[in-house]
Amino acid sequence: VGILEKSGVVTRRRGSGTYIKDRRKRNPRDNKRIALIMTYVDGYIFPRTIRSIENVLFENGYSVQIYFTNNRIDRERGILEDLLKRNEVAGIIAEATKSGIPNPDLDLYHKIMEANIPLLFLNGFYEKLDVPYVSMNDTMAGKAATNLLIKKGHRNIAGMFKLDDIQGHKRYSGFMEAIHEAGLICKDHNIIWYDTDDIADLDLIKEKILKRIKDCTALVVYNDEVAYELVHLFEKMKIRIPEDLSIVSIDDSELAVMGNVRLSSVPYPMERLGEKAVRNMLEMINNPEFDGKYEFDVFAIDRDSVKSIER
C-alpha cells in the first residue's frame, strides 16, 4: 500500500481508509454546461440576448453558467481563473471586457485555447486573439446610421462613440466611411469619445459635448442608451430634437421609443444574436474545425429624431 501511495495509485485518508485515485483526464466536452460571460445584467438589450441563449441551450440538453464582469477587467480575470481552475465547462461564450483598449487578461484566454475549450466571443472581441465571434456588423451599423442623415440632406455631422469597446471603434469606422463616400468632411473636433465611466453622468462632460457638436446639424450616437440620456440633457439646455439637432443611434431598443422624441436607430439583433452564438458554439464543440464567426447585416429605421434639410 505504501508503494502504491508513493506511485500515486492510491491515497490514504486518516480515519476513513485507502482509496484508488481516479487519474482519468476529464474531457470538458463530456459536460453539458456552457459558461456565458457578459458585461452587464441590466434591463437594456442584454436580458433578451441572455434569454435566447438559455432557451437554445436548454433545447439541446445543456445548462448555462452565467457570469457578469460589469465591464471591469479585474472581474473578468477572476472569472477566467475560476473557469480554468474548475475545468468543468464544454465551452465558453464571452462578451469581451473593454475590448477597445489593451487587455491584460489575454494570457488567460490563451490558456483556455491551449486547453482546447471551445471559445466564442459575443458582440465585442479582442483583435489580438484569433477567436471566432458572433456580432452585428458594427462597421455597417455606423455607416447605415450616417447614411440616413446624409440622405436627409445633412452635411455637418458629428459623432459620439465609445472609446473602450471595439464596437465603438468599428462604428466610428463605418461613420467615417459614409462621410468620405459622400464627399463630406468631418473634423476631428466633431468627434466625441467617451468611456464606460463617463456614461454614468453625462452632465460631467456636457460642456465637451456642446463644444464638439457646435455648427453641426446632426449627431450619430454609439447606442440608444446614450442617445436617450442625451435627448434629456439637450431638453434641459433648450436644444430641440430634431429642429436644432438630428440624432441617429444604434440598437433600436425599447429606449428608442420611450422618450418624447422617438429615435431613429439601427436595430441590434437581440434574440437572433444569442441563438446564433449558441448554435455556432454547439457546432464548434462537435467539430473543432468549424469557424463560428458570423456578422448580422444591418439597416436603419427612420423615426422622429431626424429632420430633412433642403440641399
C-alpha positions in Angstrom: 0.0 0.0 0.0 2.9 2.3 0.8 4.5 1.7 -2.6 1.1 2.3 -4.3 0.7 5.5 -2.4 4.1 6.8 -3.5 3.3 5.9 -7.0 0.1 7.9 -6.9 -2.2 5.0 -7.5 -3.9 5.2 -4.1 -4.4 7.8 -1.4 -4.9 7.4 2.3 -7.4 9.5 4.3 -7.0 9.4 8.0 -9.9 7.9 9.8 -11.5 6.9 6.5 -9.4 4.4 4.6 -7.4 4.0 1.5 -8.8 4.9 -1.9 -7.8 4.3 -5.5 -7.2 7.6 -7.3 -9.2 8.4 -10.4 -6.4 9.6 -12.7 -8.5 9.7 -15.9 -8.4 13.1 -17.5 -11.8 14.6 -17.8 -12.8 15.9 -21.2 -14.7 19.3 -20.8 -16.8 18.3 -23.8 -18.3 15.5 -21.8 -20.0 18.1 -19.7 -23.3 19.7 -20.6 -22.6 23.1 -19.3 -21.7 26.3 -21.2 -20.1 29.3 -19.4 -21.6 32.6 -20.5 -19.6 35.7 -19.6 -21.5 39.0 -20.2 -20.6 42.6 -19.3 -23.9 43.6 -17.8 -27.1 42.2 -16.4 -29.3 45.4 -16.6 -32.5 45.9 -18.5 -31.1 47.4 -21.7 -30.5 44.9 -24.5 -28.8 42.2 -22.5 -31.7 40.2 -20.9 -33.3 39.3 -24.2 -30.0 38.1 -25.6 -29.3 36.0 -22.4 -32.8 34.6 -22.5 -32.4 33.4 -26.1 -29.1 31.8 -25.2 -30.7 29.9 -22.2 -33.6 28.7 -24.3 -31.5 27.2 -27.1 -29.1 25.6 -24.7 -32.0 24.0 -22.8 -33.5 22.7 -26.0 -30.2 21.0 -26.7 -29.7 19.5 -23.3 -27.2 22.0 -22.0 -27.2 24.2 -18.9 -25.7 27.7 -18.7 -23.4 29.2 -16.0 -23.6 33.0 -16.2 -21.0 35.4 -15.1 -21.1 39.3 -15.2 -18.0 41.4 -15.4 -19.7 44.9 -15.3 -17.1 45.7 -18.0 -14.3 45.5 -15.4 -11.0 43.9 -16.3 -10.3 42.7 -12.8 -13.6 40.9 -12.6 -13.1 39.3 -16.0 -9.7 37.9 -14.8 -11.3 36.4 -11.7 -13.9 34.7 -13.7 -11.4 33.2 -16.2 -9.2 32.0 -13.4 -12.2 30.2 -11.8 -13.2 28.6 -15.1 -9.6 27.4 -15.7 -9.3 26.0 -12.2 -12.6 24.1 -12.3 -12.3 23.0 -16.0 -15.9 21.9 -15.9 -17.5 23.5 -19.0 -17.9 22.3 -22.5 -17.4 25.7 -24.0 -17.2 29.5 -23.2 -19.3 32.2 -24.8 -17.8 35.5 -23.8 -18.5 39.2 -24.3 -15.1 40.9 -24.3 -14.4 43.4 -21.5 -13.2 46.9 -22.6 -12.2 45.4 -25.9 -11.2 48.7 -27.3 -8.1 49.0 -25.1 -5.1 46.7 -24.4 -6.3 43.9 -22.2 -4.1 42.2 -19.5 -6.3 39.1 -19.4 -5.3 37.7 -22.8 -2.9 35.3 -21.2 -5.8 33.5 -19.6 -7.7 33.3 -22.9 -4.6 31.8 -24.4 -4.6 29.1 -21.6 -8.3 28.4 -22.4 -7.4 27.9 -26.0 -4.4 25.7 -25.1 -6.8 23.6 -23.0 -8.9 23.1 -26.2 -12.0 24.6 -24.6 -14.2 26.0 -27.4 -14.3 29.8 -27.1 -16.6 32.1 -28.9 -16.9 35.9 -28.4 -20.2 37.7 -28.4 -20.6 41.4 -29.6 -17.1 42.6 -28.8 -13.9 40.7 -29.3 -10.2 41.1 -28.9 -8.4 41.8 -32.1 -5.1 40.2 -30.8 -6.9 36.8 -30.4 -7.7 34.6 -33.3 -11.1 33.6 -31.9 -14.4 33.5 -33.8 -17.2 35.9 -32.8 -20.9 36.5 -33.4 -22.0 40.1 -33.6 -23.8 42.6 -35.7 -21.8 44.2 -38.4 -20.8 47.3 -36.3 -18.9 49.0 -39.2 -22.0 48.8 -41.3 -24.2 49.9 -38.4 -22.2 53.1 -38.1 -22.3 53.6 -41.8 -26.1 53.0 -42.0 -26.8 55.5 -39.3 -24.7 58.1 -41.0 -26.1 57.5 -44.5 -29.6 58.1 -43.1 -28.6 61.6 -42.1 -26.8 62.2 -45.4 -29.9 61.1 -47.4 -31.9 63.7 -45.3 -29.6 66.4 -46.5 -27.2 66.8 -43.5 -23.7 67.8 -44.4 -22.2 68.8 -41.0 -22.4 65.6 -38.9 -20.8 64.9 -35.5 -20.2 61.5 -33.9 -20.2 60.2 -30.4 -18.6 56.8 -29.8 -17.4 54.5 -27.0 -13.6 54.5 -26.6 -13.0 51.4 -24.6 -15.1 48.9 -26.6 -14.2 47.6 -30.0 -17.8 48.2 -31.2 -17.2 51.9 -30.7 -14.2 51.8 -33.0 -16.0 49.8 -35.6 -19.0 52.1 -35.6 -16.7 55.1 -35.9 -15.0 53.4 -38.9 -18.4 53.0 -40.6 -19.3 56.6 -39.8 -16.1 57.9 -41.4 -16.6 55.6 -44.4 -20.0 57.1 -45.1 -18.7 60.6 -44.7 -15.9 60.0 -47.2 -18.0 58.2 -49.7 -20.4 61.2 -49.7 -17.5 63.6 -50.3 -18.0 65.2 -46.9 -15.5 66.2 -44.2 -15.8 65.5 -40.5 -13.2 67.4 -38.5 -11.5 65.7 -35.5 -13.1 68.1 -33.0 -16.6 67.0 -34.1 -15.9 63.5 -32.7 -16.8 62.8 -29.0 -15.1 59.8 -27.4 -16.3 58.6 -24.0 -15.6 55.6 -21.8 -17.6 53.3 -19.5 -17.2 55.7 -16.5 -18.3 58.8 -18.5 -21.7 57.4 -19.3 -22.6 57.2 -15.6 -23.1 61.0 -15.5 -23.3 62.8 -18.9 -23.6 66.2 -17.0 -19.9 65.9 -16.3 -19.0 66.0 -20.0 -21.8 68.2 -21.3 -19.5 71.1 -22.0 -17.3 68.9 -24.1 -20.3 67.5 -25.9 -21.7 71.0 -26.7 -18.3 72.2 -27.9 -17.9 69.2 -30.3 -21.3 69.4 -31.9 -21.2 73.2 -32.4 -22.2 74.1 -36.0 -23.3 70.6 -36.7 -26.9 69.8 -37.7 -26.8 66.1 -36.8 -25.2 63.6 -34.5 -24.6 59.8 -34.8 -24.6 58.2 -31.3 -23.0 54.9 -30.2 -26.2 53.4 -28.9 -29.8 54.2 -27.7 -28.8 54.2 -24.0 -26.5 57.2 -24.6 -28.8 58.8 -27.1 -31.8 58.6 -24.7 -29.8 60.4 -22.0 -28.5 62.9 -24.5 -32.1 63.9 -25.5 -33.0 64.6 -21.9 -29.8 66.6 -21.4 -30.5 68.6 -24.6 -34.0 69.3 -23.4 -32.7 70.9 -20.3 -30.4 73.1 -22.4 -33.2 74.1 -24.7 -31.8 72.2 -27.7 -34.7 70.8 -29.7 -34.6 67.4 -31.3 -34.8 67.3 -34.3 -35.4 71.0 -35.0 -32.0 72.1 -33.7 -30.2 68.8 -33.9 -31.0 65.5 -35.6 -29.9 62.2 -33.9 -29.5 58.7 -35.1 -28.4 55.9 -32.7 -27.8 52.2 -32.7 -29.6 49.2 -31.1 -33.3 50.1 -31.7 -34.0 49.1 -28.1 -37.1 50.0 -26.1 -35.4 53.2 -25.1 -35.6 54.4 -28.7 -39.3 54.8 -28.5 -39.8 55.7 -24.8 -38.9 59.4 -24.8 -40.8 62.4 -26.1 -38.9 62.0 -29.4 -38.8 58.6 -31.0 -35.2 57.9 -32.0 -34.1 56.8 -35.5 -31.9 53.8 -34.9 -30.1 50.8 -36.3 -31.6 47.5 -34.9 -29.4 45.2 -32.9 -30.5 41.5 -33.4 -31.0 40.7 -29.7 -32.6 37.3 -29.8 -31.2 36.2 -33.1 -27.6 37.0 -32.0 -28.0 34.9 -28.9 -29.5 32.0 -30.8 -26.7 32.1 -33.5 -24.0 32.2 -30.9 -25.3 29.1 -29.2 -25.8 27.1 -32.4 -22.3 28.1 -33.5 -20.8 27.1 -30.1 -22.5 23.7 -30.3 -21.2 23.2 -33.7 -17.7 24.1 -32.5 -18.0 21.5 -29.7 -18.9 18.8 -32.2 -16.5 19.9 -34.9 -13.3 21.7 -33.7 -12.6 22.8 -37.3 -15.8 24.8 -37.6 -15.4 28.5 -37.9 -18.0 30.1 -35.6 -17.6 33.7 -36.9 -20.8 35.4 -38.1 -21.9 39.1 -38.5 -25.5 40.2 -38.9 -26.5 42.6 -41.7 -27.9 45.9 -40.6 -30.4 48.6 -41.7 -31.6 51.9 -40.2 -35.1 52.8 -39.1 -36.2 56.4 -39.7 -38.3 58.0 -36.9 -38.9 61.4 -35.4 -35.3 62.4 -34.4 -34.2 63.3 -37.9 -35.4 66.2 -40.0 -34.9 66.8 -43.6 -32.7 69.6 -44.8 -33.1 71.0 -48.3 -29.8 71.0 -50.2 
